[in-house]
Amino acid sequence: MCHRGSRRQRRISFPLSPIALSLSIYGRLANVHHAIPVSRVPIAIGMSLRKSIRLFVLVLRSQPRLFKLMPRSNAICKKMEEETFEEPSILVAIVTYLSITVLMFFGHLRDGLRKWGIEKRRIPPEKGHEGYVPLYQSFESFYANNIYRRICHSFNRPICSVPGAVVTVVDRETPDYGWNFTYSGTTTELLNMVSYNYLGFAENNGPCADAACEKIANSGVAVSSPRHELGTLSIHNELEKLTARFLRVEDCITFGMGFATNSMNIPALAGKGCLILSDELNHASLILGCRLSGAMIKTFKHNNMKSLESKLRESIVYGQPRSHRCWRKIIVVIEGIYSMEGTVVNLPEVIRLKKKYKCYLYLDEAHSIGAMGPSGRGVVDYYGCNPKDVDVMMGTFTKSFGAVGGYIAGSKKLISHIRIHSHSSCYATAMGAPIAQQIISSMTIIMGEDGTDEGQRRLKQLARNTRYFRRRLISMGFILYGSQDSPVVPLMLFMTSKIPAIVTMLAKLKVAVVGVGFPAVSLLKARARFCLSAAHTKEMLDTVLDVMNEAGDMLSIKYSHKR
């Protein structure tokens, strides 16, 4: 009863969230073109729009906590443990909500025009399915056809070079707002602020590339077999021993795909009767793995230790639903660096809670391994924690090591269990020999076992670039999310319509940046994301900063009150 009461109380405190507002308006507009004569469509749409605007105004009046008028000298801040993220002014927030409402309104209007044959339907109809319910009938489908389609030229742009500090992109144009693309056959070189090339090992020359080429001559490109059959090469064992030594753990197992390292291994660790406490902003691979496991999943607020402890205490006290039996096990699933937020997990506090409540810890270091810590061993190294305090250490080779694949590391007992029960180990094709060699070569350089200080130079260069770039952007008046030491730098745009504007403008000024929108982030939290690399020189960063200063003024995205 107490648990239900507290949930009801939260609903009273927050009558309608921004997302609920957008979806409520969306729901009203969605019913416009159903079961009404064509002649009454304009009247019905007008009435629906008036109702939506009334709802919008009522929500603004009923939620003083949603928009808080403050002097311009003070920022509207939301405290998340040690990190503070500035929120936009009330004017920017209102314009953001109105813009998405207008986009949805015209999206439904055009859906109605297509349905009645007034506008040409560009979506290919499903043939032979007369009388069937549409297979793709959801908000995501509506968003993809009416909003994403208009800005899709900002995404999925093909490249034709190594994704180093400079990348060559294929030029293309769309004459019909994203439905078709034409290629001119020309290319453009851009400064690459997009790729996860944190340590600059995405190269086609140098010791790593040379060693990988030699391995192709000896072992070929692919293994064409799972590890349990004829897919285990001697270089796999060498890589796993080296990775375990690098991470300072007992054992390690590697996989050919980073995404599958999470999605196919979590089901081997949790099942029915288990509880997974997952950060609300965890990666899709972690979410999929948790769902496939069959365990009960509860989410806690992003990087919020009070929320995590509250969920732990509540789960231990009440046990499993209905039966109230004790959980077979509780696993806390977190990331080192969150790729869309740029935040660094508060690992020491998570470890303290893990020990206090006797639960297991699953740490995904996909973005932090190689990019954080004085020795490049991730957030464990960054905070100076004991690797043995992390029960399951996961990471990928796709970012800092310039390769593909992932690993699970920990105790020998854990790795022996994974080797037997992991779907990715039993059924997936093993990693190719040249890929394993690329990882070994880059990891050896990071560890300083190549006889040079190149690894330390790259680590220090990345740290310098990260702090310098963040400091300069903040001084210009942009709102940034994430830790000051995180090489992932989200620059907040808030409005979805700003994504194609900044991506297109920066591309014309010879800078490649990625725009991030729904469903990767909240519908009202659009952003541009920069990824720093040790391959970037100060001159390159200064060029990007000058371009951003110009773009920020032209697009009015310098939202910070701290200038």
C-alpha angles and dihedrals in degrees: 000000000000092000092051091046093052090051091051090048091055090054090054092050093052108033095179128002122211091258091047088050092053092046092047090054088044090053092051093049091044091068095053100094099037119108098343129119117257091240091061097047097099091048093048093047091049092051091048092050091050090051090049092051090048089051090049092053093045091052092050090052094045096049112061088159093059096059118025120185110224135167114272090244090066124062124221098243134184114204116222106179106285096349125079121201120197119227126214125260120270091257093056090046093051093047089049092054092045093049094054090045092053091047091052092046094054090042091059091042091056091044087057093047090051092047092054093044096247093117124041111257110234095180108093109243121234106251121215093019101099110156093018122126108249110269094218104043108143143101089267090057091049091047093049094051100040108027111016092045091061093054101031092107085076091062139055094025110173120235131201105197143054108295094238129134086303122038132191114225128194113246116235140163134204118212094186107043099272103322093106135014130207122202120215094197092243129114136208131210115226135179102256113233093151112066124088089236093136099162097028097247092135092103138136094209137040133064096311095050092043092052091048091052091051090051090054089057090052105036108013127234105287139027097211093204139079121256091252092060123032097321101099114099127185089248090061090059090046091051093049093050091048093048092049090051092047091052093040095234133125101252145355141197125203132211135197097237130047096207092051091049087073103029096047100038104047090067087059090058103040137034145147112344093026127110125219119196106200130186108248091236098048119141121271091249090059092046091050092047091051092050093048091052093068091226124135109266126208124176127214128201115281112281089337111142094189090057091047093050091047091053091047094051093045093048094049093047098047099031122192120357116271097352095051089210119155116271115256087228139338120223124191111209118199141151130234096222120010106225098213098039102034089222123145116222118247091241100171091056093046090052090049091053092045091056093043095052098030097236131141125256125220111190121192109203097175093130100025102051108098092004101069135051133035091275097035095248094131132245092331087063092039092059095033092240126160110259089218089066089068109075097196120025114192128181143152135234092212098091121033095020098050094231140086136262136051145239143223115211135183140091122358090245091056095048092047088054092049093050090057102037106030115110089207091055097042102041111017123088113258125250116277119253096242090052091052089049092051090054094046092050095048093043091050089054092049091051091049092238092127090077095252137090092234092115094054090045091056093046092051092044091053092049091049093047092049096052094042095049094047093046093051095047092050091049089054091058103259122140110236129186127209141042121317089240096049115108088208106087117188112194110199119236097160093192118084090213090063092063098076090038096059096036092051095043094049091047089056088052090051098256124120116211131163123236116214123203143146130355093022088055136010116298090247098041103072114163147171114239128209123193116202123216137192085234091068115097123211089251090056092050091048089053091052092046092051090050091048092050089055094043092047092057095044095047096036094232098136092108100158121117091201097082 
